[in-house]
Amino acid sequence: MSVSQSPNLTHNLNVAQAEGVRQTAVVAAAGNVASIRSAEVQFHITCRSSAITNGVSPSSHIYALRGLGQAY
């Protein structure tokens, strides 16, 4: 479970909401690795965008996206 503890409450709420969506998608994927990976990628894209928009460092999400094979 991902939680953001930045000083920016809007970003923290965005991450919490994205985590809920990610968890729902992972459960619905029922073990389908491609679908789970897609949910992980979308989660980090959403969090990265929120971080940039709200003045928070997006580095951890960029690092995670690179680890998932995404070029960000």
Z-matrix of the N, CA and C atoms (Angstrom, degrees):
N
C 1 1.452
C 2 1.524 1 108.61
N 3 1.317 2 115.14 1 130.95
C 4 1.463 3 120.86 2 -179.57
C 5 1.517 4 110.96 3 -98.06
N 6 1.309 5 114.59 4 135.13
C 7 1.456 6 121.40 5 177.48
C 8 1.518 7 107.00 6 -135.35
N 9 1.315 8 116.04 7 135.95
C 10 1.456 9 120.30 8 175.78
C 11 1.521 10 108.87 9 -101.37
N 12 1.306 11 116.02 10 132.81
C 13 1.458 12 120.43 11 178.30
C 14 1.530 13 110.41 12 -119.51
N 15 1.331 14 114.97 13 39.43
C 16 1.459 15 119.21 14 177.87
C 17 1.529 16 109.37 15 -75.71
N 18 1.304 17 117.32 16 165.55
C 19 1.462 18 119.90 17 176.49
C 20 1.534 19 112.28 18 -73.18
N 21 1.344 20 117.12 19 -8.16
C 22 1.455 21 121.17 20 -179.12
C 23 1.530 22 109.82 21 -93.99
N 24 1.322 23 116.69 22 107.21
C 25 1.466 24 120.95 23 -175.77
C 26 1.520 25 112.95 24 -65.47
N 27 1.334 26 117.46 25 -33.69
C 28 1.463 27 120.08 26 178.50
C 29 1.522 28 110.20 27 -62.51
N 30 1.304 29 116.47 28 -45.01
C 31 1.467 30 120.41 29 178.10
C 32 1.530 31 110.01 30 -62.86
N 33 1.305 32 117.50 31 -44.20
C 34 1.465 33 120.89 32 179.45
C 35 1.529 34 111.14 33 -57.61
N 36 1.331 35 116.71 34 -42.77
C 37 1.459 36 120.62 35 178.57
C 38 1.520 37 111.37 36 -67.20
N 39 1.331 38 116.91 37 -39.27
C 40 1.468 39 120.25 38 177.75
C 41 1.526 40 111.25 39 -62.01
N 42 1.317 41 116.74 40 -41.80
C 43 1.467 42 120.68 41 179.03
C 44 1.532 43 109.97 42 -65.57
N 45 1.310 44 117.20 43 -41.98
C 46 1.464 45 120.51 44 178.77
C 47 1.523 46 111.09 45 -61.73
N 48 1.318 47 116.39 46 -42.45
C 49 1.463 48 120.23 47 178.80
C 50 1.534 49 110.56 48 -65.93
N 51 1.320 50 116.66 49 -43.89
C 52 1.466 51 120.68 50 178.79
C 53 1.528 52 111.10 51 -62.53
N 54 1.322 53 116.79 52 -35.46
C 55 1.464 54 120.81 53 177.82
C 56 1.526 55 110.79 54 -64.85
N 57 1.317 56 117.11 55 -40.10
C 58 1.461 57 120.38 56 176.73
C 59 1.517 58 111.94 57 -62.36
N 60 1.315 59 116.56 58 -42.22
C 61 1.464 60 121.50 59 177.47
C 62 1.525 61 109.91 60 -64.38
N 63 1.334 62 116.67 61 -43.21
C 64 1.468 63 121.05 62 179.09
C 65 1.520 64 111.62 63 -60.75
N 66 1.330 65 116.55 64 -45.18
C 67 1.463 66 120.20 65 179.86
C 68 1.521 67 111.59 66 -62.41
N 69 1.318 68 116.79 67 -42.45
C 70 1.464 69 121.07 68 178.91
C 71 1.522 70 110.38 69 -61.96
N 72 1.334 71 116.65 70 -43.26
C 73 1.465 72 121.05 71 -179.67
C 74 1.525 73 111.56 72 -65.71
N 75 1.321 74 116.71 73 -39.31
C 76 1.469 75 120.24 74 179.75
C 77 1.525 76 110.40 75 -65.81
N 78 1.312 77 117.56 76 -42.24
C 79 1.467 78 120.50 77 177.84
C 80 1.529 79 110.29 78 -63.37
N 81 1.330 80 116.28 79 -43.56
C 82 1.474 81 120.80 80 -179.60
C 83 1.522 82 111.29 81 -66.55
N 84 1.325 83 118.13 82 -26.87
C 85 1.465 84 121.62 83 -178.76
C 86 1.521 85 112.23 84 -67.99
N 87 1.301 86 117.42 85 -21.73
C 88 1.470 87 123.29 86 175.84
C 89 1.532 88 112.61 87 48.05
N 90 1.323 89 116.22 88 46.52
C 91 1.454 90 120.14 89 175.23
C 92 1.517 91 114.94 90 88.70
N 93 1.315 92 118.80 91 -1.23
C 94 1.459 93 121.74 92 177.53
C 95 1.526 94 108.14 93 -73.28
N 96 1.324 95 116.34 94 108.71
C 97 1.460 96 121.93 95 -172.10
C 98 1.531 97 111.64 96 -60.77
N 99 1.316 98 118.03 97 -41.52
C 100 1.465 99 120.91 98 -179.29
C 101 1.527 100 111.14 99 -63.32
N 102 1.312 101 116.75 100 -39.77
C 103 1.469 102 120.66 101 179.39
C 104 1.523 103 111.34 102 -69.30
N 105 1.315 104 116.55 103 -39.11
C 106 1.465 105 120.57 104 177.92
C 107 1.523 106 109.86 105 -65.32
N 108 1.326 107 117.35 106 -43.79
C 109 1.458 108 121.38 107 177.90
C 110 1.521 109 110.47 108 -61.00
N 111 1.310 110 116.62 109 -41.72
C 112 1.466 111 120.95 110 178.43
C 113 1.529 112 111.01 111 -61.63
N 114 1.323 113 116.96 112 -40.71
C 115 1.466 114 120.98 113 177.67
C 116 1.524 115 110.89 114 -63.75
N 117 1.331 116 116.57 115 -39.90
C 118 1.464 117 120.80 116 178.68
C 119 1.523 118 110.83 117 -65.21
N 120 1.328 119 116.36 118 -43.98
C 121 1.462 120 120.53 119 179.34
C 122 1.524 121 109.92 120 -61.67
N 123 1.321 122 116.89 121 -47.21
C 124 1.463 123 120.16 122 -178.43
C 125 1.527 124 111.38 123 -62.64
N 126 1.322 125 116.89 124 -38.24
C 127 1.462 126 121.10 125 176.95
C 128 1.528 127 110.65 126 -58.02
N 129 1.320 128 116.28 127 -49.74
C 130 1.460 129 119.52 128 -176.84
C 131 1.526 130 112.59 129 -70.74
N 132 1.321 131 117.45 130 -31.73
C 133 1.465 132 120.01 131 174.84
C 134 1.526 133 109.53 132 -64.43
N 135 1.315 134 116.72 133 -44.90
C 136 1.465 135 121.19 134 179.10
C 137 1.522 136 110.96 135 -61.76
N 138 1.319 137 116.85 136 -45.71
C 139 1.468 138 121.01 137 -179.52
C 140 1.525 139 111.42 138 -66.68
N 141 1.328 140 116.93 139 -38.87
C 142 1.462 141 120.75 140 177.46
C 143 1.520 142 110.41 141 -61.72
N 144 1.316 143 116.40 142 -45.08
C 145 1.467 144 120.54 143 179.32
C 146 1.524 145 111.25 144 -62.93
N 147 1.318 146 116.43 145 -42.57
C 148 1.464 147 120.52 146 178.29
C 149 1.521 148 110.79 147 -63.04
N 150 1.316 149 116.35 148 -42.38
C 151 1.464 150 119.93 149 -179.58
C 152 1.529 151 110.45 150 -61.06
N 153 1.314 152 116.38 151 -47.02
C 154 1.463 153 120.36 152 -179.67
C 155 1.525 154 110.52 153 -62.48
N 156 1.316 155 116.72 154 -45.59
C 157 1.463 156 121.67 155 -178.91
C 158 1.520 157 112.24 156 -62.76
N 159 1.332 158 116.22 157 -35.29
C 160 1.460 159 120.73 158 -173.92
C 161 1.527 160 114.10 159 -102.14
N 162 1.317 161 117.44 160 12.03
C 163 1.458 162 120.62 161 174.96
C 164 1.516 163 114.96 162 72.26
N 165 1.330 164 116.62 163 30.27
C 166 1.460 165 122.09 164 178.99
C 167 1.531 166 106.96 165 -111.57
N 168 1.300 167 117.97 166 148.21
C 169 1.465 168 120.32 167 179.72
C 170 1.532 169 110.65 168 -63.44
N 171 1.329 170 116.80 169 126.65
C 172 1.463 171 120.64 170 178.54
C 173 1.534 172 112.55 171 -90.56
N 174 1.323 173 118.39 172 7.65
C 175 1.463 174 121.67 173 -169.95
C 176 1.527 175 114.03 174 -58.30
N 177 1.303 176 118.89 175 -40.34
C 178 1.472 177 119.49 176 -178.26
C 179 1.529 178 111.09 177 -66.30
N 180 1.321 179 116.62 178 -33.83
C 181 1.469 180 119.59 179 179.83
C 182 1.525 181 111.05 180 -77.39
N 183 1.315 182 116.78 181 -35.09
C 184 1.466 183 120.06 182 175.26
C 185 1.529 184 109.38 183 -64.44
N 186 1.312 185 117.00 184 -43.27
C 187 1.458 186 121.95 185 177.91
C 188 1.531 187 110.51 186 -60.27
N 189 1.336 188 116.77 187 -44.29
C 190 1.468 189 121.26 188 179.06
C 191 1.532 190 110.74 189 -64.25
N 192 1.323 191 116.88 190 -41.08
C 193 1.467 192 120.12 191 179.02
C 194 1.528 193 110.74 192 -63.47
N 195 1.307 194 116.89 193 -41.60
C 196 1.476 195 119.91 194 177.66
C 197 1.519 196 109.92 195 -62.76
N 198 1.316 197 116.58 196 -38.45
C 199 1.456 198 120.63 197 177.10
C 200 1.521 199 113.27 198 -64.85
N 201 1.317 200 115.58 199 -25.54
C 202 1.466 201 121.17 200 177.38
C 203 1.528 202 111.57 201 -91.92
N 204 1.342 203 115.92 202 7.97
C 205 1.449 204 119.97 203 176.48
C 206 1.507 205 115.42 204 85.14
N 207 1.324 206 116.62 205 15.69
C 208 1.471 207 121.39 206 179.47
C 209 1.522 208 109.53 207 -100.49
N 210 1.316 209 116.79 208 140.45
C 211 1.465 210 121.38 209 -179.47
C 212 1.521 211 109.77 210 -95.48
N 213 1.338 212 116.13 211 97.51
C 214 1.465 213 121.51 212 177.52
C 215 1.490 214 109.47 213 -130.31
